[in-house]
Amino acid sequence: MAARRRRGKRDTEKVASRHAFANKLRRLADALESGERYRIQIAGERISVPPDAEITLEHERGSGEEEVEFQLRWPLS
């Protein structure tokens, strides 16, 4: 079995076009419904989200703006 490369902390945001964002959401919805992993590349790093990831929705308001976040969280193995 190959050893997994340990990755350090990371916090990044990437602006996407509406079209690209909608496509990513469609792929995510399909993966969630079928119970499959969701694979995505963000800022040059490939991410594989397990089908049992915790899903949360967040809403924040303050300083003249609002934010909605869809979050997927899972433990590192």
N, C-alpha and C positions, 0 to 999 in steps of 0.2 A: 504494500500500500504506500502510495506517495505521501510524503509529509505535506501538510498544508502550510502555506506561507502565512506567517503571523502579520496582521495588518494593524497599524497604529490608529490612533484617534483621527477622526475626519469629520468635518462639518462643512458642507458645501451646498450651494444653491445654484440652479441652472435655469435660466429663463428659456421657455419653450414657446413656439408658436401655438396658436389655438389648434391648428390641424395636428401637429405633432403630439400635443397634450391629449387631445381626444383619442388619437390612435393608441397612445400608451394606456389610457383609461380603459379602452375597449379590450386590449390584450390582458390587462389586469383583471377585468370583470370575467373574461373567458376563463382565465386560470383559476380564479376563485370558485367559479361555478363548477368547474370540472375537477377541483381538488388537486391541481397540478402546481408545480413550482412556477413562479413568475420570474423571468430573467430580463434584466434591463441593464443598459450601460449608462452611467452618469458620470460626466466629466472624466471620461477615459477609464473608469473602473467598472468592471462587470460585477453585477450584484445578482445573487440568486436568492429569492425570497421563498421560504418553505411554505407549503400549503396551510400549515397550522399557525402561521404568524398571527399575533394579536392585532386586531384592527381597531383604531380609534379615530374619531372625528373631533376636531377642535375648532373653536371659534374664539377669536380674540378681537377686542375693540379698544381703541385708544388713540390719542393724538391725531385725530382726524382721518383715521383709516381703519378698515376692518380686514381680517384675515381668516380664511378657512383652510384647515390642513387636514389631509387624509394621511394617516400614519399607519405604517406596518412595522411591528416590532417583534423580534425573536431573539433568543439567546444565541450567542456565538458558541460554536462547538469546537 
